[in-house]
Amino acid sequence: MILLPYRRLVLNNSNNFAMGSKYFLHKPSVTIHKTIIPVLSSKTHLFQNQRLIFSTFASKPISPIRGTSNLSYRPQRIPPPVSGVVLEDPVEGIAESEHVKALKEKLSQIGIDIGSCGPGQYSGLLCPMCTGGDSNEKSLSLFITQDGHAATWTCFRAKCGWRGGTRAFADVKTAFADMKRIGKVTKKYRQITEESLGLEPLCDVLLSYFSERMISRETLRRNAVMQRRYGDQIVIAFTYRRDGALVSCKYRDITKKFWQEADTLKIFYGLDDIKGASDIIIVEGEMDKLAMEEAGFRNCVSVPDGAPPVISDKELPPVDKDTKYQYLWNCKEYLEKASRIILATDGDSPGQALAEELARRLGRERCWRVTWPKKSTIDRFKDANEVLMYLGPGALREVIEGAELYPIQGLFNFKDYFTEIDAYYHQTIGYELGVSTGWRSLNQLYNVVPGELTIVTGVPNSGKSEWIDALLCNLNHSVGWKFALCSMENKVRDHARKLLEKHIKKPFFDVRYGESVQRMSAQEFEEGKQWLSDTFFLIR
């Protein structure tokens, strides 16, 4: 049966007809059969062929994803189709072109718009799961078999990895149910060389830049730090090598902007330096790796992608889904022999989050952590390169030699809280000791402490609301706090007037209570309105 919306079917002895889809207007694609009986008489008509059903026709694509250029190509770097997909046997006796049409229809139903992609070809398309990320990358590799009976696909974006397969006349859900049985896809990475990337030895300007950061020419030479030209700009090139071969490259410009070569293997920076090592140091940046070498530690590597903003509260994903930390699994054989791994990540919150994520994957029982020296009574140095620059290689060695076992979750030592205790002693802990009300006569009796509830009581018309409004103005002026106000007894305009008068210290109107003080000017009024908007929110 065929559903034809919002049209009536008109048949006569000639084969002229009209119906609700433009695809039926192409006569060669449809065979009209003589005996057709209308079953329903409404705006939507259902027709049943007593002898034969209409021949197969192409369905309209329904993918929500914008179509690509519809050009098929044979890229050299896309791997062969995924093996291991369980597919049902095809229906016998159906033309190849009809297999392709049915295949396109099934793919369109799951969001893959293949356009004019033909059998026997690999095609780069937009992935319906990740939509190519921010750059709309055509990362979905689709392969249609030569006979047009089946298709397989894999998205090669690191954060996606969607893959699957289906057959022209198999139930697509059946194929999806067996996707877990597909083996891991081995991605083919770009082969790069110093010549293909246009890398050059470091110029004098960059050598001076490293020298200011206490990194010697010998360390730069041994780690093959180079440069690359982008127009008039010269950027630093950190070469990532495995067994001496260049596998990736990361760049840094003078504004500390980083980017990496696409489609290359993710590994640690300095990977060859930890081959066979029992003690390993992991740092957060390439500069820190070079700094460690200046302090005498070559058994050090840097992560390639920096630190996460926070510690994940989810369970560890499977290895093939752990895309953010794929470099760990790519270097697994280098890490397996290590009995002591020192996590010398940055001292800020993201750096500590990175240390925790690494410890979760490497095993806390063999991880150690460092504590960076104090820069002042409050702050500490952030990373290895800072310590090298300000305190020298000897101090950096002491930090590494003083590394402590990574703490067991939930078990702490008082020294873990020394920073907080120091701030408490020096009364630099913040607002926890309270903030002055702005009236000296109250300072010995009452301070405003975050997290505490203050209740102001008094007889009616004794000025409770006026005093609270004045307190809020004082707190905003002294520490910049903002407030949400729920004052149902005040009209908004009246409440605004009272707050503006307390803020500007001039009357809103020319009235008797203003005594000899001149009314606020129009400019003061406009500036006061902006202050109101920035400081208060209304609950009505």
C-alpha positions as CSV (number, residue, x, y, z in Angstrom):
1,M,0.0,0.0,0.0
2,I,1.1,3.6,-0.7
3,L,0.2,6.7,1.2
4,L,-0.3,9.8,-1.1
5,P,-0.9,12.9,1.0
6,Y,-3.2,15.8,0.0
7,R,-3.8,14.7,-3.6
8,R,-6.2,12.6,-5.6
9,L,-4.9,10.1,-8.0
10,V,-6.2,10.6,-11.6
11,L,-5.9,7.7,-14.0
12,N,-7.0,7.4,-17.6
13,N,-6.1,5.3,-20.6
14,S,-3.1,7.4,-21.2
15,N,-0.4,7.2,-18.6
16,N,-0.7,10.8,-17.5
17,F,-1.2,11.2,-13.7
18,A,-0.7,13.6,-10.8
19,M,0.1,12.8,-7.2
20,G,1.5,14.3,-4.0
21,S,5.3,13.7,-4.4
22,K,7.4,15.3,-7.1
23,Y,9.3,12.0,-7.3
24,F,6.3,10.3,-8.9
25,L,6.2,12.9,-11.7
26,H,9.3,11.2,-13.3
27,K,7.4,8.7,-15.4
28,P,10.2,6.1,-16.0
29,S,10.6,5.5,-12.3
30,V,7.0,4.4,-11.8
31,T,4.9,1.7,-13.3
32,I,1.2,2.4,-13.3
33,H,-1.0,-0.7,-12.9
34,K,-4.6,-0.8,-14.1
35,T,-6.6,-2.0,-11.2
36,I,-6.4,0.5,-8.3
37,I,-9.2,0.9,-5.8
38,P,-9.5,3.9,-3.4
39,V,-9.9,2.6,0.1
40,L,-10.5,5.9,2.0
41,S,-12.2,9.0,0.9
42,S,-10.7,11.9,2.8
43,K,-7.9,14.5,2.3
44,T,-5.5,11.6,2.5
45,H,-6.2,8.6,0.2
46,L,-4.9,5.1,0.6
47,F,-4.7,3.0,-2.5
48,Q,-4.4,-0.7,-2.8
49,N,-3.3,-2.5,-6.0
50,Q,-5.3,-5.7,-6.4
51,R,-2.7,-7.3,-8.6
52,L,0.7,-5.7,-8.0
53,I,2.2,-3.0,-5.8
54,F,3.8,0.1,-7.3
55,S,7.4,-0.7,-8.3
56,T,10.2,0.5,-6.0
57,F,10.9,4.2,-6.0
58,A,13.5,6.5,-4.4
59,S,12.3,8.1,-1.2
60,K,12.9,11.7,-0.4
61,P,15.9,12.2,1.9
62,I,14.9,13.2,5.4
63,S,18.3,13.9,6.9
64,P,18.3,17.0,9.1
65,I,22.0,17.6,8.1
66,R,22.7,19.9,5.3
67,G,23.8,18.0,2.2
68,T,27.5,18.0,1.3
69,S,29.0,18.7,-2.1
70,N,27.7,15.2,-3.2
71,L,31.1,14.5,-4.6
72,S,32.6,11.0,-4.1
73,Y,36.3,10.6,-3.8
74,R,38.9,8.0,-3.0
75,P,41.1,9.4,-0.2
76,Q,44.3,7.6,0.3
77,R,44.3,7.9,4.1
78,I,40.8,6.5,4.9
79,P,41.1,2.9,6.1
80,P,39.1,0.1,4.6
81,P,35.5,-0.5,5.6
82,V,34.8,-1.8,9.1
83,S,34.7,-5.5,9.3
84,G,32.6,-7.7,11.6
85,V,29.2,-6.2,10.9
86,V,26.5,-8.8,11.2
87,L,24.1,-8.3,8.3
88,E,21.1,-10.3,7.1
89,D,21.1,-12.1,3.7
90,P,19.9,-10.0,0.8
91,V,16.7,-10.5,-1.0
92,E,17.3,-12.5,-4.2
93,G,16.4,-11.4,-7.6
94,I,16.3,-7.6,-7.1
95,A,18.2,-5.3,-9.5
96,E,21.4,-3.6,-8.3
97,S,20.0,-0.1,-8.8
98,E,17.1,-0.9,-6.5
99,H,19.5,-2.2,-3.8
100,V,21.3,1.2,-3.9
101,K,18.0,3.1,-3.7
102,A,16.9,1.1,-0.7
103,L,20.3,1.5,0.9
104,K,20.1,5.3,0.4
105,E,16.7,5.3,2.0
106,K,17.9,3.4,5.1
107,L,20.9,5.7,5.5
108,S,18.8,8.8,5.2
109,Q,16.6,7.5,8.0
110,I,19.5,7.6,10.4
111,G,20.7,11.0,9.1
112,I,23.4,10.0,6.6
113,D,22.7,11.9,3.4
114,I,24.9,10.2,0.8
115,G,23.7,12.3,-2.2
116,S,25.4,10.9,-5.4
117,C,27.9,8.6,-3.6
118,G,28.2,5.4,-5.7
119,P,29.0,1.8,-5.1
120,G,32.6,0.8,-4.6
121,Q,33.7,4.2,-3.3
122,Y,34.7,5.8,-0.1
123,S,33.0,9.1,0.6
124,G,33.7,11.8,3.1
125,L,30.4,13.1,4.6
126,L,29.1,15.2,7.5
127,C,28.5,12.9,10.5
128,P,24.9,13.2,11.8
129,M,26.1,12.4,15.4
130,C,28.7,15.2,15.9
131,T,27.9,17.4,12.8
132,G,31.7,17.7,12.3
133,G,32.3,19.8,15.4
134,D,32.7,23.6,15.3
135,S,34.5,23.4,11.9
136,N,31.8,21.2,10.2
137,E,34.5,18.7,9.3
138,K,33.4,16.0,6.9
139,S,34.8,13.3,9.2
140,L,32.4,10.4,8.4
141,S,33.9,7.8,6.1
142,L,31.2,5.9,4.2
143,F,31.8,2.9,2.0
144,I,29.2,1.3,-0.2
145,T,30.0,-2.2,-1.5
146,Q,30.6,-2.7,-5.2
147,D,27.3,-4.6,-5.6
148,G,25.4,-1.9,-3.7
149,H,24.1,-4.4,-1.2
150,A,25.6,-2.9,2.0
151,A,27.3,0.1,3.5
152,T,29.6,0.7,6.5
153,W,30.7,4.0,8.1
154,T,33.0,5.4,10.7
155,C,33.4,8.9,12.1
156,F,37.1,9.7,12.6
157,R,36.6,12.7,14.9
158,A,38.3,11.9,18.2
159,K,35.3,13.0,20.2
160,C,32.8,11.0,18.2
161,G,33.9,7.7,16.8
162,W,30.4,6.7,15.7
163,R,30.4,3.6,13.4
164,G,28.0,1.1,12.0
165,G,26.7,-0.7,9.0
166,T,23.5,-1.7,7.2
167,R,22.3,-3.7,4.2
168,A,19.8,-2.7,1.6
169,F,17.2,-5.2,2.6
170,A,18.2,-6.0,6.2
171,D,16.5,-4.4,9.2
172,V,18.7,-1.5,10.1
173,K,17.9,-2.0,13.8
174,T,19.2,-5.5,13.7
175,A,22.5,-4.2,12.3
176,F,22.8,-1.6,15.0
177,A,22.1,-4.2,17.7
178,D,25.4,-5.9,16.7
179,M,27.5,-2.7,16.6
180,K,29.2,-3.7,19.9
181,R,30.6,-6.7,18.2
182,I,32.6,-4.6,15.7
183,G,36.3,-4.6,16.5
184,K,38.2,-1.4,17.2
185,V,38.9,0.6,14.1
186,T,42.6,1.2,13.6
187,K,43.0,4.7,12.4
188,K,45.6,5.5,9.8
189,Y,47.6,8.6,10.7
190,R,49.4,11.1,8.6
191,Q,53.0,10.5,7.8
192,I,54.9,13.7,8.3
193,T,58.5,14.8,8.1
194,E,60.4,17.9,9.0
195,E,60.6,18.7,5.3
196,S,56.9,18.3,4.6
197,L,56.0,20.6,7.5
198,G,58.7,23.2,6.6
199,L,60.4,23.0,9.9
200,E,63.6,25.1,10.4
201,P,66.3,25.4,13.1
202,L,65.5,28.0,15.8
203,C,66.4,31.6,14.9
204,D,68.3,33.9,17.3
205,V,65.0,35.6,18.5
206,L,63.5,32.3,19.7
207,L,66.8,31.2,21.1
208,S,66.8,34.4,23.2
209,Y,63.2,33.7,24.2
210,F,64.2,30.2,25.6
211,S,67.3,31.6,27.2
212,E,65.2,34.1,29.2
213,R,63.3,31.0,30.5
214,M,66.6,29.3,31.5
215,I,66.4,26.7,28.6
216,S,69.8,26.1,27.1
217,R,70.6,25.5,23.4
218,E,71.8,21.9,24.2
219,T,68.4,21.1,25.7
220,L,66.6,22.6,22.7
221,R,68.9,20.6,20.3
222,R,68.5,17.3,22.1
223,N,64.7,17.7,22.1
224,A,64.6,18.8,18.5
225,V,62.7,22.0,19.2
226,M,62.4,23.9,15.8
227,Q,60.4,26.7,14.2
228,R,58.0,27.1,11.4
229,R,57.1,30.2,9.3
230,Y,53.4,31.2,8.8
231,G,53.7,34.2,6.5
232,D,55.5,36.9,8.5
233,Q,55.1,35.0,11.8
234,I,57.6,32.5,13.2
235,V,56.2,30.0,15.7
236,I,57.9,27.4,17.9
237,A,57.5,23.8,16.8
238,F,57.7,21.1,19.5
239,T,58.3,17.8,17.6
240,Y,56.7,14.7,19.0
241,R,58.7,11.6,18.2
242,R,58.4,7.9,18.7
243,D,61.5,5.7,18.3
244,G,63.2,8.8,16.8
245,A,60.5,9.2,14.0
246,L,58.4,12.3,13.8
247,V,54.8,11.5,14.4
248,S,53.2,14.8,15.4
249,C,54.1,18.5,15.9
250,K,52.7,21.1,18.2
251,Y,53.1,24.8,17.7
252,R,53.2,27.9,20.0
253,D,53.1,31.5,19.0
254,I,54.2,34.6,20.9
255,T,50.7,35.0,22.4
256,K,50.9,31.5,23.9
257,K,48.4,30.1,21.5
258,F,48.8,26.4,20.8
259,W,47.7,24.2,17.9
260,Q,48.7,20.7,16.6
261,E,49.0,18.9,13.3
262,A,45.7,17.3,12.4
263,D,45.3,13.5,11.9
264,T,48.5,12.6,13.7
265,L,49.1,10.1,16.5
266,K,48.6,11.5,20.1
267,I,51.5,10.6,22.3
268,F,53.5,12.2,25.2
269,Y,56.1,14.8,24.3
270,G,59.5,13.4,25.0
271,L,58.2,9.8,24.8
272,D,61.6,8.2,23.9
273,D,63.1,9.6,27.1
274,I,61.0,7.3,29.3
275,K,61.6,4.1,27.4
276,G,62.4,1.4,29.9
277,A,62.4,3.9,32.8
278,S,61.1,2.7,36.3
279,D,60.7,6.4,37.5
280,I,58.7,8.7,35.3
281,I,57.8,12.4,35.6
282,I,54.7,13.7,33.9
283,V,54.3,17.5,33.4
284,E,51.6,19.7,31.9
285,G,53.5,21.5,29.1
286,E,56.5,21.2,26.8
287,M,58.3,24.1,28.5
288,D,58.0,22.2,31.8
289,K,59.5,19.1,30.2
290,L,62.5,21.2,29.0
291,A,62.8,22.8,32.4
292,M,63.0,19.4,34.1
293,E,65.9,18.5,31.8
294,E,67.7,21.6,32.9
295,A,67.3,20.3,36.5
296,G,68.8,17.0,35.5
297,F,65.7,14.9,34.9
298,R,65.4,13.5,31.4
299,N,62.9,10.8,32.4
300,C,60.1,13.3,31.9
301,V,57.2,13.6,29.4
302,S,54.5,16.2,28.9
303,V,50.9,15.6,28.1
304,P,49.9,16.9,24.6
305,D,46.5,18.5,25.3
306,G,46.8,20.5,28.6
307,A,44.5,20.1,31.6
308,P,40.7,19.7,32.0
309,P,38.8,22.4,33.8
310,V,37.5,20.1,36.6
311,I,37.7,16.5,37.8
312,S,35.1,14.3,36.0
313,D,32.5,12.9,38.3
314,K,31.8,10.0,35.9
315,E,33.2,6.5,35.8
316,L,36.2,5.9,33.7
317,P,35.1,5.3,30.1
318,P,36.3,2.2,28.1
319,V,39.7,2.7,26.5
320,D,38.3,3.2,23.0
321,K,36.0,5.9,24.3
322,D,38.6,7.7,26.4
323,T,39.4,10.2,23.7
324,K,40.7,13.0,25.9
325,Y,43.4,10.7,27.3
326,Q,44.0,8.6,24.3
327,Y,47.7,9.5,24.4
328,L,48.0,7.4,27.6
329,W,46.7,4.3,25.9
330,N,48.9,5.0,22.8
331,C,51.9,4.9,25.1
332,K,50.7,2.1,27.3
333,E,53.8,-0.1,26.8
334,Y,56.1,2.8,27.9
335,L,54.1,3.2,31.2
336,E,53.7,-0.4,32.1
337,K,57.2,-0.8,33.3
338,A,57.1,2.3,35.6
339,S,56.9,1.6,39.3
340,R,56.9,5.3,40.3
341,I,55.1,8.0,38.4
342,I,55.6,11.6,39.7
343,L,52.7,13.9,38.7
344,A,54.3,17.4,38.4
345,T,51.3,19.1,36.9
346,D,50.5,22.8,37.4
347,G,49.5,24.0,40.8
348,D,46.2,25.6,39.7
349,S,42.8,23.9,39.8
350,P,43.0,22.5,36.2
351,G,46.5,21.2,36.9
352,Q,45.3,19.4,40.0
353,A,42.3,18.0,38.0
354,L,44.7,16.7,35.4
355,A,46.8,15.0,38.2
356,E,43.7,13.3,39.5
357,E,42.6,12.1,36.1
358,L,46.0,10.7,35.4
359,A,46.1,9.0,38.8
360,R,42.7,7.4,38.1
361,R,44.0,5.8,34.9
362,L,47.6,5.0,35.9
363,G,46.8,3.7,39.4
364,R,47.1,5.8,42.6
365,E,49.3,3.2,44.2
366,R,52.2,4.0,41.9
367,C,51.7,7.8,41.6
368,W,53.5,10.5,43.6
369,R,52.8,14.3,43.6
370,V,54.8,17.4,44.1
371,T,54.2,20.6,46.1
372,W,55.5,23.7,44.4
373,P,57.4,26.2,46.6
374,K,55.9,29.3,48.0
375,K,56.2,32.5,46.0
376,S,54.7,34.7,48.8
377,T,52.8,34.1,52.1
378,I,49.7,33.3,50.0
379,D,50.8,32.2,46.5
380,R,52.9,29.4,45.2
381,F,54.8,28.9,42.0
382,K,52.7,27.5,39.3
383,D,54.9,25.0,37.4
384,A,58.4,23.6,36.8
385,N,59.4,26.4,34.4
386,E,58.5,29.1,36.9
387,V,60.5,27.4,39.7
388,L,63.5,27.1,37.3
389,M,63.3,30.8,36.3
390,Y,63.0,32.3,39.8
391,L,64.7,29.7,42.1
392,G,67.0,27.8,39.7
393,P,67.6,24.2,38.9
394,G,68.6,23.2,42.4
395,A,65.2,24.2,43.8
396,L,63.4,22.3,41.0
397,R,65.5,19.2,41.9
398,E,64.4,19.5,45.6
399,V,60.8,19.7,44.5
400,I,61.0,16.4,42.6
401,E,63.1,14.7,45.3
402,G,60.5,15.8,47.9
403,A,57.6,14.2,46.0
404,E,55.1,12.4,48.2
405,L,52.8,9.4,47.7
406,Y,49.6,10.4,46.0
407,P,46.9,10.5,48.7
408,I,44.3,7.8,49.1
409,Q,40.9,9.3,48.4
410,G,39.3,10.5,51.7
411,L,42.6,10.2,53.7
412,F,44.5,13.5,54.4
413,N,47.4,14.9,56.5
414,F,47.3,18.3,58.2
415,K,50.0,19.5,55.8
416,D,47.5,19.2,53.0
417,Y,45.7,22.1,54.7
418,F,48.7,24.3,55.6
419,T,47.8,26.8,52.9
420,E,44.3,27.3,54.3
421,I,45.7,27.4,57.9
422,D,48.3,30.0,56.9
423,A,45.6,32.2,55.4
424,Y,43.5,31.8,58.5
425,Y,46.5,32.9,60.7
426,H,47.3,35.9,58.5
427,Q,43.6,36.7,58.2
428,T,43.7,36.6,54.5
429,I,41.2,33.8,54.2
430,G,38.6,36.1,52.6
431,Y,35.2,37.1,54.1
432,E,34.9,34.2,56.4
433,L,35.8,36.4,59.4
434,G,33.1,38.9,58.5
435,V,32.7,42.2,56.7
436,S,32.2,45.5,58.5
437,T,28.7,47.0,58.3
438,G,30.2,50.4,57.6
439,W,29.4,51.8,61.0
440,R,32.3,51.8,63.5
441,S,30.0,51.7,66.5
442,L,28.8,48.2,65.3
443,N,32.1,46.6,64.4
444,Q,32.7,45.2,67.9
445,L,29.1,43.8,68.0
446,Y,28.2,42.6,64.6
447,N,29.9,41.8,61.2
448,V,28.3,40.4,58.1
449,V,29.5,36.8,57.5
450,P,28.6,34.9,54.3
451,G,26.5,31.9,55.0
452,E,25.0,33.3,58.2
453,L,21.3,34.3,58.6
454,T,20.7,37.8,60.1
455,I,17.2,38.7,61.3
456,V,16.4,42.4,62.0
457,T,13.5,43.0,64.4
458,G,11.8,46.1,65.7
459,V,8.5,47.7,66.3
460,P,6.5,48.9,63.2
461,N,7.9,52.1,61.5
462,S,11.1,52.0,63.5
463,G,13.2,52.0,60.3
464,K,14.1,48.3,59.8
465,S,13.9,48.4,56.0
466,E,15.7,51.7,55.8
467,W,18.5,50.4,57.9
468,I,18.8,47.2,55.8
469,D,18.9,49.3,52.6
470,A,21.7,51.4,54.1
471,L,23.6,48.3,55.1
472,L,23.3,46.9,51.6
473,C,24.7,50.1,50.1
474,N,27.6,50.1,52.6
475,L,28.5,46.5,51.7
476,N,28.4,47.2,48.0
477,H,30.6,50.2,48.4
478,S,33.2,48.3,50.6
479,V,33.4,44.8,49.0
480,G,31.2,45.1,45.9
481,W,28.6,42.5,46.9
482,K,25.4,42.3,44.9
483,F,21.9,41.5,46.2
484,A,18.5,40.1,45.4
485,L,15.7,42.1,47.0
486,C,12.3,40.8,48.0
487,S,10.5,43.9,49.4
488,M,6.8,43.5,48.7
489,E,5.8,46.5,50.9
490,N,7.7,48.8,48.6
491,K,6.7,49.9,45.1
492,V,9.7,49.4,42.8
493,R,9.9,53.2,42.0
494,D,9.9,54.1,45.8
495,H,12.5,51.4,46.6
496,A,14.7,52.7,43.8
497,R,14.4,56.3,45.1
498,K,15.4,55.2,48.6
499,L,18.4,53.3,47.4
500,L,19.5,56.1,45.1
501,E,19.3,58.6,47.9
502,K,21.5,56.5,50.1
503,H,24.0,55.8,47.3
504,I,24.3,59.4,45.9
505,K,23.7,61.0,49.4
506,K,21.4,63.6,47.8
507,P,17.5,63.8,47.8
508,F,15.6,62.5,44.9
509,F,13.2,65.5,44.9
510,D,13.4,69.1,46.1
511,V,11.6,68.3,49.4
512,R,11.8,69.4,53.0
513,Y,13.7,66.4,54.3
514,G,16.6,67.3,52.0
515,E,17.2,70.4,54.1
516,S,19.9,72.5,52.4
517,V,21.3,69.6,50.2
518,Q,20.7,70.2,46.5
519,R,18.6,67.6,44.6
520,M,20.6,65.0,42.6
521,S,21.5,66.1,39.1
522,A,20.3,64.4,35.9
523,Q,23.8,63.0,35.3
524,E,24.0,61.7,38.9
525,F,20.5,60.2,38.4
526,E,21.5,58.4,35.2
527,E,24.7,57.1,36.8
528,G,22.7,56.0,39.8
529,K,20.3,54.0,37.6
530,Q,23.2,52.1,36.1
531,W,24.5,51.3,39.7
532,L,21.0,50.0,40.6
533,S,21.0,47.8,37.6
534,D,24.5,46.4,38.3
535,T,23.9,45.9,42.1
536,F,20.4,44.7,42.7
537,F,18.0,42.1,41.4
538,L,14.3,42.1,42.3
539,I,12.1,39.2,43.4
540,R,8.5,40.1,42.8
